[in-house]
Amino acid sequence: SQELEQSPQSLIVQEGKNLTINCTSSKTLYGLYWYKQKYGEGLIFLMMLQKGGEEKSHEKITAKLDEKKQQSSLHITASQPSHAGIYLCGADYTGTASKLTFGTGTRLQVTL
Amino acid sequence: DTAVSQTPKYLVTQMGNDKSIKCEQNLGHDTMYWYKQDSKKFLKIMFSYNNKELIINETVPNRFSPKSPDKAHLNLHINSLELGDSAVYFCASSPVRQGSDEQFFGPGTRLTVL
């Protein structure tokens, strides 16, 4: 089984709807990174969380890390077609960020 | 300005061939990485270099040999290519070895082995 699981694997939402993607770790995280991958392109950094209970927002995307630092959620409010892509969470288990372990990814489609 | 660049973007080759993928970063970062993304979009680290020194080597067949001529470049050479090597390979860089810093990713190289 994977150390880092993401759910759902894929998601189709109507434009304007809210959605949440979850990332669950089998062990405590030093840090949790969220990336977005547009189809056929590289990864774009979204946010990094380190402290238990931490929450960060950027535009319409909010990410939270739970108190136990084993689960993170990414919430998108009022989704837009530009939000479509693959969302990946990356876990830092070493405290150095020199090696990230990535989740399986969530493919998001936003319909008009 | 391109921060992390990879060449080529696409690579189609026959089994048994040897090929290289190049990566360059102009961010002045000390650490560079190679990741492999398989057909299921699972992204896994392969190598990490810090100031031209190998830091991480994650159970990768020795047909894969990274080479870092200087800290701005980390190339990936693959010998005797196999069908299972088909994947998208991403290069990344980050500022420091210690601490939680963002990794900047290149656009990826899609390798197809026939």
Interface residues (C-beta under 8 A of the other chain):
Chain A: Y30 G31 Y33 Y35 Q37 G40 E41 G42 L43 I44 F45 M48 Q50 I86 L88 G90 D92 G95 T96 A97 S98 K99 L100 T101 F102 T104 G105 R107
Chain B: V4 T31 Y35 K40 K41 F42 L43 K44 I45 S48 N50 I55 I56 E58 F90 A92 S94 R97 Q98 G99 S100 D101 E102 Q103 F104 F105 G106 P107 G108
